[in-house]
Amino acid sequence: MSAQSFEIPRIQWVKIRDMYLTDWPKYSITFSLIDHALKNNQNDIKLYCYCEDLSDGSFVYVNRSYGIIHCNTFSEDLQKLKNILNRIEDLGLQFIIITSKSLLPIAEHVSALTNLKYEQPTDILFHMDKTKALEIEIPKHKDVILKPLTLESVEVVNNYWPHSYPGSLEYINNLISTDFSMGAFDKITGELMAWILRYPTGCFGMLQVKKEHLRKGLGKLVTLAITKKLAELGLDSTATTIHDNLISRKLFNSIGFTEQFEVFLFEWTI
């Protein structure tokens, strides 16, 4: 690798993470990806900068286990990011997460470097401040127990996930092991009826209710519960949903989340 593309030592990750606390929640995904990696000591994640220069926050995040590329900068000039990407080996990863329209040319650059075609569904990021979330009142369901998921639930979550793939069991295992989740369990039988997880981006995902338990308010219930739990720990809540998913958008708006900005998740296609 060229000396111009510099792997950022882990000791400096806190510095670059905290640079992205500004103008919250504009950079919440960038902050959360680095924060998650720091807390879980993930050795398969690398951060790169250009010529050891972090002055404008320009960096590239590469997570080879999850197949994610993410980058950000406070500069309007994207050439530094392109220079970093030019010198990273084996860049053909499955996902590119872009959180600003100004960074969309980066996805085109990665596609050109790798000769991979990427599809780009557009998501909406929702946010709720922890102060507001502390006011949430959790509806009482006498036959439901709310609690975080354990590894015993991995197969159930995977079986009901519409986007499961070979290897997704391990992915879900890692999510449950390293981040927050919430499940609604039948008080008598212990059956997991509905659940929600949180991704390394800090955003909620995999919200699912079993078909036989629809129309009981369980999807909203687990979302309220995890949102309040994070608030009690001093954390805001964010979620993303596909732009055209009007049902999910209605759910988050009804809870009190506010729509913030578009997120562009590029996924390569064969």
C-alpha positions in Angstrom: 0.0 0.0 0.0 1.3 3.5 -0.9 2.6 5.6 1.9 0.0 8.2 0.9 -2.8 6.0 2.1 -2.3 5.6 5.8 -4.0 3.2 8.2 -5.1 5.1 11.2 -3.8 3.6 14.4 -6.6 2.5 16.8 -5.3 5.0 19.4 -6.5 7.8 17.1 -9.9 6.4 16.4 -11.5 8.2 19.4 -10.2 11.5 18.0 -11.8 11.0 14.6 -15.0 9.6 16.1 -15.4 12.6 18.2 -14.9 15.0 15.3 -18.2 13.7 14.0 -20.2 14.6 17.1 -20.7 18.0 15.6 -24.1 19.0 14.1 -25.8 15.9 15.6 -27.4 13.8 14.2 -26.0 14.7 10.7 -23.0 12.5 11.2 -24.5 9.9 13.6 -23.8 7.0 11.3 -20.2 7.9 10.9 -19.8 8.3 14.7 -21.7 5.1 15.5 -19.7 2.9 13.1 -16.4 3.9 14.7 -17.8 3.8 18.2 -19.2 0.3 17.7 -15.8 -0.9 16.4 -14.0 0.7 19.4 -16.3 -0.9 21.9 -16.1 -4.4 20.4 -12.4 -4.4 19.5 -13.1 -5.6 16.0 -9.8 -6.4 14.3 -11.3 -6.8 10.9 -12.1 -3.1 10.7 -9.6 -0.6 9.3 -9.7 3.2 9.1 -7.6 5.0 6.5 -6.6 8.6 5.9 -4.4 10.4 3.4 -0.8 11.2 4.3 -1.6 10.9 8.1 -3.8 14.1 7.7 -7.0 14.1 9.7 -7.4 17.9 9.7 -10.6 17.9 7.6 -11.9 14.6 8.9 -11.3 12.8 5.6 -11.2 9.0 6.2 -12.4 5.7 4.8 -13.9 2.9 7.0 -13.6 -0.7 5.8 -15.4 -3.5 7.6 -14.5 -6.8 5.8 -16.6 -9.0 8.0 -19.8 -7.1 7.2 -18.6 -6.1 3.7 -19.0 -2.4 4.3 -17.2 0.7 3.0 -18.1 4.1 4.5 -16.3 7.4 4.3 -16.8 11.0 5.3 -15.1 14.4 5.2 -15.8 18.0 6.2 -14.2 19.1 2.9 -16.1 19.9 -0.3 -13.1 18.5 -2.2 -13.5 14.7 -2.5 -10.1 14.1 -4.1 -8.5 13.1 -0.9 -11.1 10.4 -0.3 -10.6 9.1 -3.8 -6.8 9.0 -3.3 -7.3 6.9 -0.2 -9.7 4.5 -2.0 -7.3 4.2 -4.9 -4.7 2.6 -2.6 -6.8 0.2 -0.6 -6.5 -3.4 -1.8 -9.5 -5.7 -2.4 -12.0 -2.9 -2.3 -14.8 -4.9 -3.8 -17.1 -5.1 -0.8 -20.8 -5.6 -0.8 -22.1 -2.3 0.7 -21.2 1.3 0.4 -22.9 3.6 3.0 -23.2 7.2 1.9 -24.9 9.8 4.2 -24.8 12.9 2.0 -25.6 13.7 -1.6 -22.3 15.5 -1.9 -20.5 12.2 -1.4 -22.4 10.3 -4.1 -19.5 10.6 -6.5 -17.5 8.3 -4.1 -19.8 5.4 -4.9 -19.3 6.0 -8.6 -15.5 6.0 -7.9 -15.6 2.7 -6.0 -17.7 1.2 -8.8 -15.1 2.3 -11.4 -12.2 0.9 -9.3 -13.8 -2.5 -8.8 -15.8 -2.9 -12.0 -18.8 -3.8 -9.8 -22.3 -2.5 -10.5 -24.1 -1.2 -7.4 -27.8 -0.8 -6.9 -28.8 2.1 -4.7 -32.1 2.1 -2.7 -32.6 5.3 -0.8 -33.4 5.2 2.9 -34.7 7.9 5.3 -32.9 8.4 8.6 -35.2 9.0 11.6 -34.0 10.4 14.9 -35.3 10.8 18.5 -33.4 12.8 21.1 -32.8 10.9 24.4 -34.6 13.6 26.4 -37.7 13.2 24.4 -37.4 9.4 24.5 -37.3 9.4 28.3 -40.9 10.6 28.3 -42.1 7.5 26.5 -44.7 5.4 28.3 -44.6 1.7 27.5 -48.1 0.3 26.9 -49.0 -2.5 29.3 -49.4 -6.0 27.7 -50.2 -8.4 30.5 -49.2 -11.5 28.4 -45.9 -10.0 27.0 -42.4 -9.8 28.5 -40.1 -7.3 27.0 -36.4 -8.1 27.1 -33.2 -8.1 25.0 -32.6 -11.0 22.7 -30.1 -13.7 23.4 -28.2 -16.0 21.1 -31.1 -18.5 21.4 -33.1 -16.2 19.1 -30.6 -16.1 16.3 -32.2 -18.8 14.1 -35.7 -17.4 14.6 -34.6 -13.9 13.6 -32.7 -15.3 10.6 -35.6 -17.4 9.4 -38.0 -14.5 9.4 -35.5 -11.9 7.9 -36.5 -11.3 4.2 -32.9 -10.5 3.3 -31.2 -13.6 4.9 -28.3 -15.1 2.9 -25.6 -17.8 3.4 -23.7 -16.6 6.4 -26.4 -14.3 7.8 -26.7 -16.5 10.9 -23.2 -15.4 11.9 -24.1 -11.8 11.1 -27.2 -11.8 13.3 -25.2 -13.6 16.0 -22.7 -10.7 16.0 -25.5 -8.1 16.0 -27.1 -9.6 19.1 -23.8 -10.2 20.8 -22.4 -6.7 20.3 -25.4 -4.3 20.2 -28.8 -3.5 21.6 -32.0 -5.5 20.8 -35.5 -5.9 22.1 -37.9 -8.8 21.9 -41.6 -9.3 22.9 -42.0 -12.8 24.4 -45.1 -14.6 25.3 -45.3 -14.6 29.1 -46.5 -18.2 29.3 -44.9 -20.1 26.5 -41.7 -18.0 26.1 -42.3 -17.7 22.3 -40.5 -14.8 20.6 -43.3 -12.9 18.8 -41.7 -9.6 17.7 -38.2 -8.1 17.8 -36.0 -5.2 16.7 -32.2 -5.0 16.5 -29.6 -2.3 16.2 -26.9 -2.1 13.5 -23.3 -0.9 13.9 -24.6 2.3 12.2 -26.5 3.0 15.4 -29.8 2.6 13.5 -32.6 0.2 14.3 -33.3 -2.6 11.9 -34.8 -6.1 11.3 -38.1 -5.0 12.9 -40.2 -8.0 12.5 -43.5 -9.4 13.9 -44.5 -13.0 13.3 -47.5 -13.3 11.0 -49.7 -14.9 13.6 -49.1 -12.0 16.0 -49.7 -9.1 13.6 -52.2 -6.3 14.6 -51.4 -6.6 18.3 -49.2 -3.5 18.4 -46.0 -5.6 19.1 -43.9 -3.9 16.4 -44.5 -0.5 17.9 -44.1 -2.0 21.4 -40.6 -3.3 20.9 -39.6 -0.1 19.1 -40.8 2.0 22.0 -39.1 -0.2 24.5 -35.6 -0.2 22.9 -35.9 3.6 22.3 -36.6 4.2 26.0 -33.9 1.8 27.1 -31.3 3.6 25.0 -32.5 7.0 26.5 -32.0 5.6 30.0 -28.4 4.8 29.0 -27.9 8.4 27.7 -28.3 7.5 24.0 -30.3 9.0 21.2 -32.2 6.6 18.8 -32.0 6.5 15.1 -33.6 4.3 12.5 -33.5 3.9 8.7 -36.2 2.7 6.4 -36.6 2.5 2.7 -38.0 5.7 1.2 -41.0 3.9 -0.2 -41.8 2.0 3.0 -44.8 4.1 4.1 -45.8 1.7 6.8 -42.5 2.0 8.6 -42.3 5.7 8.1 -45.8 6.1 9.6 -44.7 3.9 12.6 -41.6 6.0 13.4 -43.5 9.2 13.0 -46.3 8.0 15.3 -43.7 7.3 18.0 -42.2 10.7 17.8 -39.2 10.2 15.6 -38.4 13.0 13.1 -37.2 12.5 9.5 -33.7 13.9 9.1 -32.0 13.2 5.8 -31.5 10.6 3.1 -29.1 7.7 3.4 -27.8 5.9 0.3 -27.0 2.2 0.7 -25.3 0.9 -2.3 -25.2 -2.9 -2.7 -23.3 -4.6 -5.5 -25.1 -6.9 -7.9 -23.6 -9.8 -9.8 
